[in-house]
């Protein structure tokens, strides 16, 4: 096994994961916005998308807190 090259970013680093989660969250935002404009609205699919978006938001908040913990008072 070769050592990791310091010039190549780790594709599974927490920073990279945070970026991917934010992109997925933004994609879901767009998808939800388009789904609301379509008639008739599939309420079940819309609820599932919103639930997934909420879970992503929570994951983003947790990961961001791990990467940049609040300073002690």
C-alpha positions as CSV (number, residue, x, y, z in Angstrom):
1,X,0.0,0.0,0.0
2,X,1.4,3.4,-1.0
3,X,1.4,6.3,1.4
4,X,-1.2,9.1,0.6
5,X,0.1,11.9,-1.5
6,X,-0.2,15.2,0.6
7,X,-0.9,17.2,-2.6
8,X,-4.0,15.1,-3.4
9,X,-7.1,15.9,-1.4
10,X,-8.7,13.1,0.5
11,X,-12.0,12.3,-1.3
12,X,-13.6,11.1,2.0
13,X,-12.3,13.9,4.2
14,X,-14.8,15.6,6.5
15,X,-14.5,18.8,4.4
16,X,-15.3,16.9,1.2
17,X,-18.2,15.2,2.9
18,X,-19.6,18.6,4.0
19,X,-19.3,19.9,0.5
20,X,-21.1,16.9,-0.9
21,X,-23.9,17.1,1.7
22,X,-24.4,20.8,0.9
23,X,-24.6,20.1,-2.8
24,X,-27.1,17.3,-2.3
25,X,-29.2,19.6,0.0
26,X,-29.2,22.4,-2.7
27,X,-30.2,19.8,-5.3
28,X,-33.1,18.7,-3.1
29,X,-34.2,22.3,-2.6
30,X,-34.4,22.8,-6.4
31,X,-36.2,19.5,-6.8
32,X,-38.7,20.4,-4.1
33,X,-39.3,23.8,-5.7
34,X,-40.0,22.2,-9.1
35,X,-42.2,19.6,-7.6
36,X,-44.4,22.2,-5.9
37,X,-44.9,23.9,-9.3
38,X,-46.2,20.7,-10.9
39,X,-49.9,20.0,-10.8
40,X,-51.1,17.6,-9.4
41,X,-48.6,17.5,-6.6
42,X,-47.5,14.1,-5.3
43,X,-47.8,14.8,-1.6
44,X,-46.1,11.6,-0.5
45,X,-43.1,12.1,-2.8
46,X,-42.9,15.8,-1.6
47,X,-43.0,14.8,2.1
48,X,-40.2,12.2,1.4
49,X,-38.0,14.8,-0.3
50,X,-38.6,17.3,2.5
51,X,-37.7,14.6,5.1
52,X,-34.5,13.7,3.3
53,X,-33.6,17.4,3.0
54,X,-34.2,17.8,6.8
55,X,-31.9,14.8,7.5
56,X,-29.2,16.3,5.3
57,X,-29.5,19.6,7.1
58,X,-29.0,17.8,10.4
59,X,-26.0,15.9,9.0
60,X,-24.5,19.2,7.7
61,X,-24.9,20.9,11.1
62,X,-23.3,17.9,13.0
63,X,-20.4,17.7,10.6
64,X,-19.9,21.5,10.6
65,X,-19.9,21.5,14.4
66,X,-17.2,18.7,14.4
67,X,-15.0,20.6,12.0
68,X,-15.4,23.9,13.7
69,X,-16.4,23.4,17.4
70,X,-17.6,26.4,19.3
71,X,-15.1,28.2,21.4
72,X,-15.3,27.6,25.2
73,X,-16.8,30.6,27.1
